[in-house]
Amino acid sequence: MTVKTRFAPSPTGMLHIGGARTALFSWLYARHFGGEFVLRIEDTDKERSTDEATQVILDGLQWLGLDWDGEPVYQGARQEQHIAAVNQLLDEGKAYRCYCSKEKLDTMREKQRIEGRKAMYDGTCRHLAAPDIPQDAPYVVRFKSAEEGETWVKDLVLGDVCFPNVELDDLILQRTDGTPTYNLAVVVDDAEMGITHVVRGSDHLNNSPRQIQLYEALGLQVPAFAHIPLIHGADGAKMSKRHGSVAITEYREKGYLACAVNNYLARLGWSHGDEEVFTMEQLIEHFDLQHVGKGAARFDQDKLDWLNAHWIKNSSAEALLPAVQRLLDYETTDGPALLQVIPCLQERSKNLLDLVAGAALFYVAPQEYQEKAVKKNFKEGTWDLLAKFVRKAETAAWSGEAAQQWIEDICASEGVNMGKLAQPIRVLIAGVPVSPPMDATLGLLGKDETLKRIQRGVNKLQAAA
Ligand code: GLU
């Protein structure tokens, strides 16, 4: 059997961290087995579904690299097949028309509430005799659920879960306006698309016994189920905006690498021994459903940040380049190649936004100089040290290493530590007393730009003194 999984988001909101993890697990499972992963956009709720939300979902999946096989299927376009299934069930006496009005259902529920019973449809119309069937009255179509026995969900994550059938009332398959409901559509579509494993959030567990009964009533093969426990915030409460539950693409804007987010999401609920760091290839190789935890996972921002820093440090500059370019808010045409700048910032960047901020010094000359740094690093003897450096640079062959050596030599012959000259140079070229190591920085910035910035800074600061 070829494994075929799917991700079936409703485009009624953003693709948040929980949805992205469900998609990742479903994708990993398919890729692990060399199977297929398909995408179905469940856009049947016309009022709440939007094209923008669909686009955000596709964009998020693409960013994470969770590629789907074939074209996405739009559930809304499959209404005919859904209705055909409803009609099949009606014809076979496995479903019935229910004429109960909203008022009647409200009264029924209120009575059940007062009696301390679970609110569920009491089956009035299931047993309507022919003469009692109203003509031309609006109706919904309900499924004749099993009245006795149990339905077992043999879940690949949660284990075997038993649902007594008396607790499952006759669910609506088709609404008064003729539209099919989620439980019906999902069964028809998963069956037709040949889904072998339904991997989804555990908030859908309660739908599964109903869906299993529907598969059986329609004579369709029941797929395997894997319900992934939900994600909670660090405080144990359900994940919300407060915990950083934002659109997954916002992580991209905040300087996270897709591989770090995938690595983090995979470890959020799934484990492989004590290992924390995985490439996508390793995740595909090792992923299984047996090692997905049964309990809710806790979101841990620090761990995500740690993995992001790890992957920034351990990726090639070529791999980082597109993500860095996307976040740039300045031009990089005048200056060294970004590919050469990235490596000297990887070690010190926790985040791609740090890296972008750090790289700015190579492309944007400082407009001002941090007051605190000027006060601390510019003293009586500073101008003379700088003048010596400039003179040396003007007469000798330039390289980053050579420039670093001149700084060391000048400081040694003046009997001061290297910071006395290196820090003022940093302030003059970057505006702040931080930069990657001197030799790399000056090598990349080049002689002309370095001297230009030093000269301009010296003039400005001396004029202000
Ligand atoms: N469309 C459903 C949702 O977004 C998922 C349905 C399913 O996975 O079965 O929650």
Boltz pocket constraint, residues with backbone or C-beta under 6 A from the ligand:
constraints:
  - pocket:
      binder: B
      contacts: [[A, 8], [A, 9], [A, 10], [A, 42], [A, 186], [A, 199], [A, 200], [A, 201], [A, 204]]
      max_distance: 6.0
